[in-house]
Amino acid sequence: MPSHGSQSALGAGIRLGALWQATPGLDLGVSYKSRTRMGAFSGYKDEGMFVGIWVPSILSLGALLEARR
């Protein structure tokens, strides 16, 4: 497939996140990114790529445990 230089496409999705202190010394967090539909890259229509792509959703969890001094 030939190079088409820099290409761009539009897409839409959401990101949400929360962080809270569950107990003194323990913080918990969660974030979510929705599945995103990206439009087609206009420079690739000659290669038969008329459709856009889907970027998958992501769910992340995290914890921070602070050591006592």
VENBELDA-V921790 format. One record per residue. N is the residue number from 0. PSI is psi in degrees with one decimal (999 if undefined). Layout:
((N & PSI) (N & PSI))
//
This chain:
((0 & 128.9) (1 & 154.8) (2 & 139.7) (3 & 16.7) (4 & -149.8) (5 & 128.4) (6 & 158.5) (7 & 160.1) (8 & 153.5) (9 & 149.0) (10 & 167.2) (11 & 142.4) (12 & -179.0) (13 & 156.3) (14 & 132.7) (15 & 148.8) (16 & 155.5) (17 & 145.4) (18 & 130.8) (19 & 156.8) (20 & 105.3) (21 & -44.3) (22 & 164.7) (23 & 121.7) (24 & -4.7) (25 & 113.2) (26 & 139.7) (27 & 146.4) (28 & 154.7) (29 & 142.8) (30 & 153.3) (31 & 134.3) (32 & 124.7) (33 & 160.8) (34 & 136.4) (35 & 130.4) (36 & 119.5) (37 & 140.4) (38 & 171.1) (39 & 148.5) (40 & 118.6) (41 & -30.5) (42 & -7.8) (43 & 10.4) (44 & -30.4) (45 & -21.6) (46 & 8.2) (47 & 11.9) (48 & 79.0) (49 & -17.0) (50 & 159.5) (51 & -171.3) (52 & 161.5) (53 & 130.1) (54 & 126.4) (55 & 160.5) (56 & 157.5) (57 & 130.8) (58 & 127.1) (59 & 140.2) (60 & 146.8) (61 & 157.4) (62 & 144.9) (63 & 119.2) (64 & 115.8) (65 & 129.2) (66 & 142.4) (67 & 143.8) (68 & 999))
//
